[in-house]
Amino acid sequence: MTLTIHSAPGSSGYLDMYPERRMSYFGNPYILGLTLTAGIGGLLFGYDTGVISGALLYIKDDFQIVKQSRVGVASVTAPVYIAEASPSEVRGGLVSTNVLMITGGQFLSYLVNSAFTQVPGTWRWMLGVSGVPAVVQFGLMLFMPESPRWLYMKNRKEEAIQVLSKMYDISRLEDEINHLSAAEEEEKLQKDTISYLDVFKSKEMRLAFFAGAGLQAFQQFTGINTVMYYSPTIVQMAGFHSNQLALLLSLIVAGMNAAGTVVGIYFIDHCGRKKLALSSLCGVIVSLIILSVSFLKQSDVTSDGGLYGWLAVLGLALYIAFFAPGMGPVPWTVNSEIYPQQYRGICGGMSGTVNWVSNLIVAQTFLSIAEAAGTGVTFLILAGIAVLAVVFVIVFVPETQGLTFLEVEQIWKERAWGSSRDGDNMEGLLEQGSRS
């Protein structure tokens, strides 16, 4: 097969030049099937994070030590796999589908929590159901291919082309192979083995990891998993003391989380990652202020919550409505596409670790800080962190909407070294790619 590069991988107008090659979200059932299968891991992740919020209400009844303590404790591989198997123009939406599976899993967990509230062994059933999606995914994963990009870089080119041929027609297939060939040539210039220290030795990688890990940290420090873990507890703090009512109100919140993610799937490839994150954070700030005011003004509420109790529930719902379309999927999407092939696994894992460590810190400290400083002040602190997140996104996070992996790499090289050096480097890559 003779391969010709139709446009420079570093040019952002490739799909504008060939609009007939642009793929829609539902354009290829094979890609969507791979996405949904990988996303079952997200469903399980979401179920696990959501089910504990309801289980905690009943675990406390069985274990006195839990009642007296402050409890809180597959997220990386699936987004990277989906990103590497996705066309650049719908990559954000497909990666965000994994986030939809997470939020859908959380919604499912609240349904299960509500269903088992009157069943003996309540929290045991809530936790035990999580084994079902794990078994389903294990079976389906046996029939899934490796990502074509990984196969190509491992010199299993025929297998890679076979997978790509199921995703693209012949005209687009040649372009995608050219992109992989150019990426392979660049990787040959790099060391074969990448260590954690190598991430920090390279200026462009430091910039990329700082942006990716920073997004993951701000996702957690603006309070999302605190809301999901403790939403029934927050509802009870607002004055709704019935376990069943708290779970019902939290089910509505979880449903809004899943619905908001669907909105994000559409907008992330139409509005871009950066704009979506910024608009999301602005709404989060307003919502957290509403939550803060409702708790600061609250005093001696009645059992049905009173005016400020309902205001707290409104703030909780608005928080989810703004967070879910933007800061839910954007950090995972950006981290799946901003790193070069040889760094993608290690940086994705490191940024995922930042997410989980941040999650652990917030989950472990939320109730303690709320008890010491007051719930209203705690939400005000989260609002302040969200303001810092806005500044961070504006300054450090680039727009990656519709860009190929090589184009994204060029962004970091330009930020690190300037455009003149990159021009020479890209010209060399193009020559190598055309010779292949």
C-alpha positions as a LaTeX table, in Angstrom:
\begin{tabular}{lrrr}
\hline
Residue & $x$ (\AA) & $y$ (\AA) & $z$ (\AA) \\
\hline
Met1 & 0.00 & 0.00 & 0.00 \\
Thr2 & 1.37 & 3.42 & $-0.97$ \\
Leu3 & 0.80 & 5.94 & 1.77 \\
Thr4 & 0.69 & 9.67 & 1.19 \\
Ile5 & 0.37 & 12.32 & 3.86 \\
His6 & $-2.49$ & 14.53 & 2.73 \\
Ser7 & $-1.75$ & 17.28 & 5.23 \\
Ala8 & 0.76 & 17.96 & 7.92 \\
Pro9 & $-0.16$ & 16.17 & 11.15 \\
Gly10 & 0.61 & 19.44 & 12.88 \\
Ser11 & $-2.02$ & 21.39 & 10.97 \\
Ser12 & $-5.29$ & 21.83 & 12.81 \\
Gly13 & $-7.37$ & 22.05 & 9.64 \\
Tyr14 & $-7.02$ & 18.46 & 8.42 \\
Leu15 & $-10.68$ & 17.53 & 8.89 \\
Asp16 & $-11.77$ & 20.93 & 7.63 \\
Met17 & $-9.92$ & 20.16 & 4.39 \\
Tyr18 & $-11.59$ & 16.76 & 4.13 \\
Pro19 & $-15.00$ & 17.13 & 5.84 \\
Glu20 & $-16.30$ & 13.99 & 4.14 \\
Arg21 & $-13.89$ & 11.98 & 6.32 \\
Arg22 & $-15.29$ & 13.37 & 9.55 \\
Met23 & $-16.95$ & 10.70 & 11.68 \\
Ser24 & $-19.96$ & 11.19 & 13.94 \\
Tyr25 & $-20.39$ & 9.77 & 17.43 \\
Phe26 & $-22.68$ & 6.98 & 16.17 \\
Gly27 & $-20.84$ & 6.69 & 12.84 \\
Asn28 & $-19.22$ & 3.32 & 13.55 \\
Pro29 & $-20.93$ & 0.66 & 15.71 \\
Tyr30 & $-17.62$ & $-1.21$ & 16.11 \\
Ile31 & $-15.91$ & 1.75 & 17.81 \\
Leu32 & $-18.98$ & 2.38 & 19.95 \\
Gly33 & $-19.02$ & $-1.28$ & 20.98 \\
Leu34 & $-15.37$ & $-1.12$ & 22.05 \\
Thr35 & $-16.14$ & 2.05 & 23.99 \\
Leu36 & $-19.10$ & 0.56 & 25.83 \\
Thr37 & $-17.24$ & $-2.65$ & 26.66 \\
Ala38 & $-14.28$ & $-0.75$ & 28.07 \\
Gly39 & $-16.74$ & 1.55 & 29.80 \\
Ile40 & $-18.19$ & $-1.27$ & 31.90 \\
Gly41 & $-15.12$ & $-0.68$ & 34.06 \\
Gly42 & $-16.41$ & 2.86 & 34.50 \\
Leu43 & $-19.85$ & 1.49 & 35.40 \\
Leu44 & $-18.28$ & $-0.64$ & 38.11 \\
Phe45 & $-16.16$ & 2.29 & 39.27 \\
Gly46 & $-19.25$ & 4.48 & 39.47 \\
Tyr47 & $-21.29$ & 1.83 & 41.26 \\
Asp48 & $-18.56$ & 1.35 & 43.86 \\
Thr49 & $-18.24$ & 5.08 & 44.54 \\
Gly50 & $-22.01$ & 5.55 & 44.71 \\
Val51 & $-23.10$ & 2.46 & 46.63 \\
Ile52 & $-20.96$ & 3.30 & 49.64 \\
Ser53 & $-22.98$ & 6.48 & 50.26 \\
Gly54 & $-26.11$ & 4.47 & 50.98 \\
Ala55 & $-24.35$ & 1.50 & 52.54 \\
Leu56 & $-22.73$ & 3.84 & 55.08 \\
Leu57 & $-26.14$ & 4.70 & 56.53 \\
Tyr58 & $-26.69$ & 1.03 & 57.41 \\
Ile59 & $-23.10$ & $-0.07$ & 58.11 \\
Lys60 & $-23.15$ & 2.46 & 60.94 \\
Asp61 & $-26.09$ & 0.62 & 62.46 \\
Asp62 & $-24.16$ & $-2.68$ & 62.51 \\
Phe63 & $-20.71$ & $-1.41$ & 63.48 \\
Gln64 & $-20.44$ & 1.13 & 66.26 \\
Ile65 & $-16.80$ & 1.88 & 65.42 \\
Val66 & $-17.84$ & 3.04 & 61.93 \\
Lys67 & $-20.52$ & 5.27 & 63.41 \\
Gln68 & $-17.87$ & 6.98 & 65.51 \\
Ser69 & $-15.31$ & 7.36 & 62.68 \\
Arg70 & $-15.06$ & 9.40 & 59.41 \\
Val71 & $-15.17$ & 6.57 & 56.48 \\
Gly72 & $-13.96$ & 7.36 & 52.80 \\
Val73 & $-11.52$ & 5.87 & 50.61 \\
Ala74 & $-10.04$ & 0.68 & 36.25 \\
Ser75 & $-10.17$ & 4.55 & 36.17 \\
Val76 & $-7.10$ & 5.04 & 33.94 \\
Thr77 & $-6.90$ & 2.20 & 31.45 \\
Ala78 & $-10.38$ & 2.54 & 29.93 \\
Pro79 & $-10.05$ & 6.25 & 28.91 \\
Val80 & $-6.63$ & 5.65 & 27.34 \\
Tyr81 & $-7.87$ & 2.58 & 25.45 \\
Ile82 & $-10.91$ & 4.45 & 24.17 \\
Ala83 & $-8.84$ & 7.49 & 23.16 \\
Glu84 & $-6.37$ & 5.40 & 21.18 \\
Ala85 & $-9.21$ & 3.62 & 19.35 \\
Ser86 & $-11.17$ & 6.81 & 18.60 \\
Pro87 & $-11.20$ & 9.24 & 15.65 \\
Ser88 & $-9.89$ & 12.59 & 16.82 \\
Glu89 & $-13.13$ & 14.45 & 15.96 \\
Val90 & $-15.26$ & 12.34 & 18.33 \\
Arg91 & $-12.56$ & 11.29 & 20.80 \\
Gly92 & $-13.86$ & 13.57 & 23.52 \\
Gly93 & $-17.39$ & 12.22 & 23.28 \\
Leu94 & $-16.27$ & 8.59 & 23.24 \\
Val95 & $-13.93$ & 9.03 & 26.22 \\
Ser96 & $-16.74$ & 10.89 & 27.98 \\
Thr97 & $-18.91$ & 7.83 & 27.42 \\
Asn98 & $-16.71$ & 6.13 & 30.00 \\
Val99 & $-17.58$ & 8.96 & 32.40 \\
Leu100 & $-21.26$ & 8.40 & 31.51 \\
Met101 & $-20.80$ & 4.78 & 32.53 \\
Ile102 & $-19.32$ & 6.00 & 35.82 \\
Thr103 & $-22.22$ & 8.35 & 36.52 \\
Gly104 & $-24.66$ & 5.71 & 35.27 \\
Gly105 & $-23.08$ & 3.26 & 37.71 \\
Gln106 & $-23.55$ & 5.77 & 40.50 \\
Phe107 & $-27.22$ & 6.21 & 39.55 \\
Leu108 & $-27.62$ & 2.42 & 39.44 \\
Ser109 & $-26.07$ & 2.19 & 42.90 \\
Tyr110 & $-28.65$ & 4.63 & 44.30 \\
Leu111 & $-31.44$ & 2.58 & 42.72 \\
Val112 & $-30.00$ & $-0.56$ & 44.32 \\
Asn113 & $-29.57$ & 1.26 & 47.63 \\
Ser114 & $-33.23$ & 2.29 & 47.57 \\
Ala115 & $-34.36$ & $-1.22$ & 46.58 \\
Phe116 & $-32.57$ & $-2.88$ & 49.49 \\
Thr117 & $-33.51$ & $-0.45$ & 52.26 \\
Gln118 & $-36.13$ & $-2.85$ & 53.65 \\
Val119 & $-34.27$ & $-6.12$ & 52.99 \\
Pro120 & $-32.38$ & $-8.05$ & 55.70 \\
Gly121 & $-28.64$ & $-7.69$ & 55.25 \\
Thr122 & $-29.19$ & $-4.29$ & 53.59 \\
Trp123 & $-25.63$ & $-3.03$ & 53.03 \\
Arg124 & $-24.33$ & $-6.52$ & 52.19 \\
Trp125 & $-26.69$ & $-6.74$ & 49.20 \\
Met126 & $-25.80$ & $-3.19$ & 48.17 \\
Leu127 & $-22.11$ & $-4.04$ & 47.97 \\
Gly128 & $-22.53$ & $-7.57$ & 46.61 \\
Val129 & $-24.37$ & $-6.54$ & 43.42 \\
Ser130 & $-21.16$ & $-4.93$ & 42.15 \\
Gly131 & $-19.86$ & $-8.36$ & 41.19 \\
Val132 & $-22.31$ & $-8.60$ & 38.26 \\
Pro133 & $-20.82$ & $-5.96$ & 35.90 \\
Ala134 & $-17.31$ & $-7.22$ & 36.71 \\
Val135 & $-18.21$ & $-10.70$ & 35.44 \\
Val136 & $-19.88$ & $-9.26$ & 32.32 \\
Gln137 & $-16.88$ & $-7.12$ & 31.45 \\
Phe138 & $-14.45$ & $-9.99$ & 31.99 \\
Gly139 & $-16.33$ & $-12.06$ & 29.41 \\
Leu140 & $-16.57$ & $-9.27$ & 26.85 \\
Met141 & $-12.93$ & $-8.22$ & 27.25 \\
Leu142 & $-11.82$ & $-11.64$ & 25.99 \\
Phe143 & $-13.11$ & $-10.64$ & 22.52 \\
Met144 & $-11.70$ & $-7.09$ & 22.42 \\
Pro145 & $-8.55$ & $-6.23$ & 20.42 \\
Glu146 & $-5.63$ & $-4.21$ & 21.70 \\
Ser147 & $-5.80$ & $-0.58$ & 20.63 \\
Pro148 & $-4.51$ & $-0.13$ & 17.05 \\
Arg149 & $-2.02$ & 2.50 & 18.16 \\
Trp150 & $-0.49$ & 0.12 & 20.73 \\
Leu151 & $-0.34$ & $-2.70$ & 18.16 \\
Tyr152 & 1.38 & $-0.46$ & 15.62 \\
Met153 & 3.97 & 0.75 & 18.09 \\
Lys154 & 4.69 & $-2.87$ & 19.09 \\
Asn155 & 5.48 & $-3.66$ & 15.43 \\
Arg156 & 2.29 & $-5.70$ & 15.03 \\
Lys157 & 1.30 & $-3.56$ & 12.05 \\
Glu158 & $-0.88$ & $-6.08$ & 10.24 \\
Glu159 & $-3.02$ & $-6.55$ & 13.35 \\
Ala160 & $-3.22$ & $-2.78$ & 13.80 \\
Ile161 & $-4.36$ & $-2.28$ & 10.19 \\
Gln162 & $-6.97$ & $-5.00$ & 10.58 \\
Val163 & $-8.45$ & $-3.20$ & 13.59 \\
Leu164 & $-8.24$ & 0.19 & 11.85 \\
Ser165 & $-9.98$ & $-1.21$ & 8.77 \\
Lys166 & $-13.03$ & $-1.91$ & 10.95 \\
Met167 & $-13.07$ & 1.73 & 12.03 \\
Tyr168 & $-12.37$ & 3.71 & 8.84 \\
Asp169 & $-13.05$ & 3.54 & 5.11 \\
Ile170 & $-10.07$ & 3.25 & 2.74 \\
Ser171 & $-9.48$ & 6.99 & 2.23 \\
Arg172 & $-9.41$ & 7.75 & 5.95 \\
Leu173 & $-7.53$ & 4.52 & 6.70 \\
Glu174 & $-4.46$ & 5.69 & 4.80 \\
Asp175 & $-4.38$ & 8.96 & 6.73 \\
Glu176 & $-4.64$ & 7.19 & 10.08 \\
Ile177 & $-1.81$ & 4.81 & 9.18 \\
Asn178 & 0.30 & 7.80 & 8.13 \\
His179 & $-0.28$ & 9.41 & 11.51 \\
Leu180 & 0.79 & 6.20 & 13.25 \\
Ser181 & 3.85 & 5.94 & 11.02 \\
Ala182 & 4.92 & 9.49 & 11.83 \\
Ala183 & 4.35 & 8.85 & 15.54 \\
Glu184 & 6.42 & 5.66 & 15.31 \\
Glu185 & 9.32 & 7.54 & 13.73 \\
Glu186 & 9.24 & 10.10 & 16.50 \\
Glu187 & 9.13 & 7.40 & 19.14 \\
Lys188 & 12.25 & 5.80 & 17.67 \\
Leu189 & 14.09 & 8.99 & 18.53 \\
Gln190 & 13.09 & 8.53 & 22.16 \\
Lys191 & 14.42 & 6.06 & 24.70 \\
Asp192 & 12.73 & 2.67 & 24.64 \\
Thr193 & 12.21 & 2.58 & 28.41 \\
Ile194 & 10.45 & 5.45 & 30.14 \\
Ser195 & 10.78 & 5.90 & 33.89 \\
Tyr196 & 8.89 & 8.15 & 36.27 \\
Leu197 & 11.89 & 10.46 & 36.46 \\
Asp198 & 11.90 & 10.89 & 32.67 \\
Val199 & 8.54 & 12.64 & 32.92 \\
Phe200 & 10.12 & 15.40 & 34.97 \\
Lys201 & 13.37 & 15.60 & 32.96 \\
Ser202 & 11.54 & 16.71 & 29.80 \\
Lys203 & 10.26 & 20.27 & 29.85 \\
Glu204 & 7.31 & 19.58 & 27.56 \\
Met205 & 6.34 & 16.52 & 29.58 \\
Arg206 & 6.48 & 18.50 & 32.81 \\
Leu207 & 4.06 & 21.00 & 31.30 \\
Ala208 & 1.75 & 18.27 & 30.02 \\
Phe209 & 1.74 & 16.34 & 33.29 \\
Phe210 & 1.22 & 19.50 & 35.34 \\
Ala211 & $-1.86$ & 20.35 & 33.25 \\
Gly212 & $-3.24$ & 16.80 & 33.34 \\
Ala213 & $-2.55$ & 16.09 & 37.00 \\
Gly214 & $-3.76$ & 19.56 & 37.98 \\
Leu215 & $-7.10$ & 18.95 & 36.29 \\
Gln216 & $-7.46$ & 15.63 & 38.11 \\
Ala217 & $-6.65$ & 17.25 & 41.46 \\
Phe218 & $-9.10$ & 20.11 & 40.94 \\
Gln219 & $-11.80$ & 17.64 & 39.90 \\
Gln220 & $-11.61$ & 16.14 & 43.37 \\
Phe221 & $-10.81$ & 19.25 & 45.43 \\
Thr222 & $-13.92$ & 20.99 & 44.08 \\
Gly223 & $-15.81$ & 18.27 & 45.94 \\
Ile224 & $-17.46$ & 15.91 & 43.44 \\
Asn225 & $-16.80$ & 12.59 & 45.15 \\
Thr226 & $-17.54$ & 14.16 & 48.50 \\
Val227 & $-20.96$ & 14.97 & 47.11 \\
Met228 & $-21.39$ & 11.44 & 45.68 \\
Tyr229 & $-20.05$ & 9.63 & 48.77 \\
Tyr230 & $-21.88$ & 11.77 & 51.28 \\
Ser231 & $-24.92$ & 13.15 & 49.47 \\
Pro232 & $-27.36$ & 11.21 & 51.72 \\
Thr233 & $-25.37$ & 12.44 & 54.72 \\
Ile234 & $-25.43$ & 16.01 & 53.38 \\
Val235 & $-29.20$ & 15.73 & 52.88 \\
Gln236 & $-29.52$ & 14.58 & 56.49 \\
Met237 & $-27.29$ & 17.49 & 57.58 \\
Ala238 & $-29.82$ & 19.72 & 55.82 \\
Gly239 & $-32.53$ & 18.39 & 58.13 \\
Phe240 & $-33.99$ & 15.40 & 56.28 \\
His241 & $-33.32$ & 12.72 & 58.89 \\
Ser242 & $-35.07$ & 9.70 & 57.34 \\
Asn243 & $-32.66$ & 7.26 & 55.68 \\
Gln244 & $-35.23$ & 6.44 & 53.01 \\
Leu245 & $-35.91$ & 10.10 & 52.21 \\
Ala246 & $-32.20$ & 10.89 & 52.14 \\
Leu247 & $-31.62$ & 8.07 & 49.64 \\
Leu248 & $-34.56$ & 9.18 & 47.49 \\
Leu249 & $-33.32$ & 12.76 & 47.26 \\
Ser250 & $-29.80$ & 11.48 & 46.55 \\
Leu251 & $-31.21$ & 9.28 & 43.76 \\
Ile252 & $-32.49$ & 12.43 & 42.06 \\
Val253 & $-29.04$ & 14.00 & 42.40 \\
Ala254 & $-27.37$ & 10.90 & 40.92 \\
Gly255 & $-29.86$ & 10.91 & 38.03 \\
Met256 & $-28.96$ & 14.52 & 37.26 \\
Asn257 & $-25.28$ & 13.53 & 37.33 \\
Ala258 & $-25.83$ & 10.89 & 34.64 \\
Ala259 & $-28.05$ & 13.18 & 32.56 \\
Gly260 & $-25.50$ & 15.98 & 32.78 \\
Thr261 & $-22.79$ & 13.67 & 31.47 \\
Val262 & $-24.89$ & 13.00 & 28.36 \\
Val263 & $-24.92$ & 16.77 & 27.78 \\
Gly264 & $-21.13$ & 16.78 & 28.20 \\
Ile265 & $-20.71$ & 14.03 & 25.57 \\
Tyr266 & $-22.32$ & 16.35 & 23.01 \\
Phe267 & $-20.59$ & 19.58 & 23.97 \\
Ile268 & $-17.06$ & 18.29 & 24.55 \\
Asp269 & $-16.47$ & 17.81 & 20.82 \\
His270 & $-18.53$ & 20.83 & 19.77 \\
Cys271 & $-17.52$ & 23.52 & 22.28 \\
Gly272 & $-14.11$ & 22.17 & 23.25 \\
Arg273 & $-12.59$ & 20.92 & 26.48 \\
Lys274 & $-11.40$ & 24.26 & 27.84 \\
Lys275 & $-14.63$ & 26.22 & 27.37 \\
Leu276 & $-16.63$ & 23.34 & 28.81 \\
Ala277 & $-14.40$ & 23.12 & 31.89 \\
Leu278 & $-14.56$ & 26.88 & 32.50 \\
Ser279 & $-18.34$ & 27.13 & 32.16 \\
Ser280 & $-18.70$ & 24.09 & 34.41 \\
Leu281 & $-16.47$ & 25.59 & 37.10 \\
Cys282 & $-18.35$ & 28.90 & 37.06 \\
Gly283 & $-21.60$ & 27.05 & 37.72 \\
Val284 & $-19.92$ & 24.96 & 40.43 \\
Ile285 & $-18.78$ & 28.13 & 42.22 \\
Val286 & $-22.33$ & 29.53 & 42.26 \\
Ser287 & $-23.74$ & 26.20 & 43.46 \\
Leu288 & $-21.20$ & 25.86 & 46.27 \\
Ile289 & $-22.00$ & 29.40 & 47.42 \\
Ile290 & $-25.71$ & 28.48 & 47.54 \\
Leu291 & $-24.86$ & 25.38 & 49.58 \\
Ser292 & $-22.67$ & 27.45 & 51.88 \\
Val293 & $-25.33$ & 30.10 & 52.45 \\
Ser294 & $-28.03$ & 27.48 & 53.08 \\
Phe295 & $-26.00$ & 25.85 & 55.86 \\
Leu296 & $-24.73$ & 29.13 & 57.32 \\
Lys297 & $-28.30$ & 30.47 & 57.57 \\
Gln298 & $-29.80$ & 27.23 & 58.76 \\
Ser299 & $-30.85$ & 27.02 & 62.39 \\
Asp300 & $-33.09$ & 24.56 & 64.23 \\
Val301 & $-34.62$ & 23.13 & 61.06 \\
Thr302 & $-37.70$ & 20.97 & 61.31 \\
Ser303 & $-37.74$ & 17.29 & 60.38 \\
Asp304 & $-38.80$ & 18.12 & 56.81 \\
Gly305 & $-35.75$ & 20.32 & 56.30 \\
Gly306 & $-37.33$ & 23.76 & 56.29 \\
Leu307 & $-36.57$ & 26.55 & 53.78 \\
Tyr308 & $-32.79$ & 26.34 & 54.06 \\
Gly309 & $-32.89$ & 22.55 & 53.98 \\
Trp310 & $-34.60$ & 22.69 & 50.60 \\
Leu311 & $-32.16$ & 25.39 & 49.51 \\
Ala312 & $-29.31$ & 23.01 & 50.36 \\
Val313 & $-30.91$ & 20.28 & 48.22 \\
Leu314 & $-31.30$ & 22.82 & 45.38 \\
Gly315 & $-27.63$ & 23.77 & 45.69 \\
Leu316 & $-26.68$ & 20.10 & 45.63 \\
Ala317 & $-28.71$ & 19.53 & 42.45 \\
Leu318 & $-27.29$ & 22.63 & 40.75 \\
Tyr319 & $-23.77$ & 21.55 & 41.67 \\
Ile320 & $-24.29$ & 18.24 & 39.88 \\
Ala321 & $-26.01$ & 19.91 & 36.92 \\
Phe322 & $-22.99$ & 22.16 & 36.35 \\
Phe323 & $-20.23$ & 19.73 & 37.30 \\
Ala324 & $-21.39$ & 16.68 & 35.31 \\
Pro325 & $-21.12$ & 18.06 & 31.74 \\
Gly326 & $-17.72$ & 19.70 & 32.25 \\
Met327 & $-15.42$ & 18.88 & 35.13 \\
Gly328 & $-16.71$ & 15.31 & 35.13 \\
Pro329 & $-15.48$ & 14.22 & 31.68 \\
Val330 & $-12.91$ & 16.92 & 30.80 \\
Pro331 & $-10.04$ & 15.82 & 33.12 \\
Trp332 & $-10.29$ & 12.20 & 31.95 \\
Thr333 & $-10.56$ & 13.21 & 28.29 \\
Val334 & $-7.63$ & 15.63 & 28.43 \\
Asn335 & $-5.43$ & 13.10 & 30.25 \\
Ser336 & $-6.18$ & 10.46 & 27.63 \\
Glu337 & $-4.93$ & 12.65 & 24.77 \\
Ile338 & $-2.21$ & 15.07 & 25.95 \\
Tyr339 & 0.68 & 12.61 & 26.37 \\
Pro340 & 2.88 & 11.08 & 23.65 \\
Gln341 & 2.52 & 7.33 & 23.07 \\
Gln342 & 5.60 & 6.35 & 25.07 \\
Tyr343 & 4.49 & 8.46 & 28.04 \\
Arg344 & 0.74 & 7.85 & 27.84 \\
Gly345 & 0.58 & 4.84 & 30.12 \\
Ile346 & 2.91 & 6.11 & 32.82 \\
Cys347 & 1.54 & 9.68 & 32.83 \\
Gly348 & $-2.04$ & 8.44 & 32.70 \\
Gly349 & $-1.32$ & 6.25 & 35.71 \\
Met350 & 0.40 & 9.06 & 37.59 \\
Ser351 & $-2.41$ & 11.53 & 36.92 \\
Gly352 & $-4.95$ & 8.88 & 37.92 \\
Thr353 & $-3.00$ & 8.44 & 41.16 \\
Val354 & $-3.22$ & 12.19 & 41.74 \\
Asn355 & $-6.98$ & 11.91 & 41.28 \\
Trp356 & $-7.31$ & 9.08 & 43.80 \\
Val357 & $-4.96$ & 10.64 & 46.35 \\
Ser358 & $-6.92$ & 13.89 & 46.08 \\
Asn359 & $-10.14$ & 11.90 & 46.39 \\
Leu360 & $-8.80$ & 10.20 & 49.51 \\
Ile361 & $-7.78$ & 13.50 & 51.09 \\
Val362 & $-11.15$ & 15.13 & 50.45 \\
Ala363 & $-13.20$ & 12.09 & 51.47 \\
Gln364 & $-11.23$ & 11.64 & 54.69 \\
Thr365 & $-11.34$ & 15.29 & 55.71 \\
Phe366 & $-14.76$ & 16.54 & 54.58 \\
Leu367 & $-16.82$ & 15.42 & 57.57 \\
Ser368 & $-14.07$ & 16.35 & 60.04 \\
Ile369 & $-13.70$ & 19.86 & 58.58 \\
Ala370 & $-17.49$ & 20.22 & 58.42 \\
Glu371 & $-17.70$ & 19.27 & 62.10 \\
Ala372 & $-14.87$ & 21.61 & 63.13 \\
Ala373 & $-15.57$ & 24.66 & 60.94 \\
Gly374 & $-19.19$ & 24.09 & 59.99 \\
Thr375 & $-20.70$ & 22.69 & 56.81 \\
Gly376 & $-21.31$ & 26.16 & 55.36 \\
Val377 & $-17.68$ & 27.19 & 55.78 \\
Thr378 & $-16.55$ & 23.88 & 54.27 \\
Phe379 & $-18.56$ & 24.49 & 51.10 \\
Leu380 & $-17.19$ & 28.03 & 50.98 \\
Ile381 & $-13.65$ & 26.60 & 51.03 \\
Leu382 & $-14.58$ & 24.33 & 48.10 \\
Ala383 & $-15.90$ & 27.37 & 46.23 \\
Gly384 & $-12.57$ & 29.12 & 46.77 \\
Ile385 & $-10.74$ & 26.09 & 45.37 \\
Ala386 & $-13.05$ & 26.19 & 42.32 \\
Val387 & $-12.00$ & 29.82 & 41.72 \\
Leu388 & $-8.35$ & 28.69 & 41.71 \\
Ala389 & $-9.34$ & 25.93 & 39.27 \\
Val390 & $-10.71$ & 28.54 & 36.85 \\
Val391 & $-7.38$ & 30.38 & 36.88 \\
Phe392 & $-5.50$ & 27.10 & 36.42 \\
Val393 & $-7.54$ & 26.06 & 33.37 \\
Ile394 & $-7.16$ & 29.48 & 31.74 \\
Val395 & $-3.38$ & 29.56 & 32.20 \\
Phe396 & $-2.18$ & 25.95 & 31.90 \\
Val397 & $-4.69$ & 23.82 & 29.98 \\
Pro398 & $-4.61$ & 23.96 & 26.14 \\
Glu399 & $-7.55$ & 23.27 & 23.87 \\
Thr400 & $-7.22$ & 19.79 & 22.34 \\
Gln401 & $-10.57$ & 19.56 & 20.55 \\
Gly402 & $-10.29$ & 17.64 & 17.27 \\
Leu403 & $-6.48$ & 17.43 & 17.31 \\
Thr404 & $-4.48$ & 14.32 & 16.50 \\
Phe405 & $-2.01$ & 13.02 & 19.06 \\
Leu406 & 0.88 & 14.50 & 17.06 \\
Glu407 & $-0.81$ & 17.87 & 16.97 \\
Val408 & $-1.24$ & 17.79 & 20.73 \\
Glu409 & 2.46 & 16.93 & 21.16 \\
Gln410 & 3.32 & 20.01 & 19.10 \\
Ile411 & 1.41 & 22.22 & 21.55 \\
Trp412 & 3.70 & 21.20 & 24.41 \\
Lys413 & 6.83 & 21.60 & 22.29 \\
Glu414 & 5.76 & 25.09 & 21.30 \\
Arg415 & 5.05 & 26.01 & 24.91 \\
Ala416 & 8.36 & 24.56 & 26.05 \\
Trp417 & 10.71 & 25.62 & 23.27 \\
Gly418 & 8.91 & 28.00 & 20.90 \\
Ser419 & 7.60 & 27.45 & 17.36 \\
Ser420 & 10.82 & 27.77 & 15.32 \\
Arg421 & 12.40 & 24.64 & 16.75 \\
Asp422 & 9.13 & 22.74 & 16.31 \\
Gly423 & 8.87 & 23.68 & 12.66 \\
Asp424 & 12.18 & 22.03 & 11.88 \\
Asn425 & 11.28 & 18.97 & 13.96 \\
Met426 & 7.87 & 18.53 & 12.32 \\
Glu427 & 9.35 & 18.95 & 8.84 \\
Gly428 & 11.71 & 16.06 & 9.56 \\
Leu429 & 8.85 & 13.91 & 10.82 \\
Leu430 & 6.83 & 14.61 & 7.68 \\
Glu431 & 9.71 & 13.54 & 5.47 \\
Gln432 & 10.10 & 10.32 & 7.48 \\
Gly433 & 6.36 & 9.68 & 7.34 \\
Ser434 & 6.19 & 10.22 & 3.55 \\
Arg435 & 9.13 & 7.86 & 2.98 \\
Ser436 & 7.28 & 5.15 & 4.93 \\
\hline
\end{tabular}
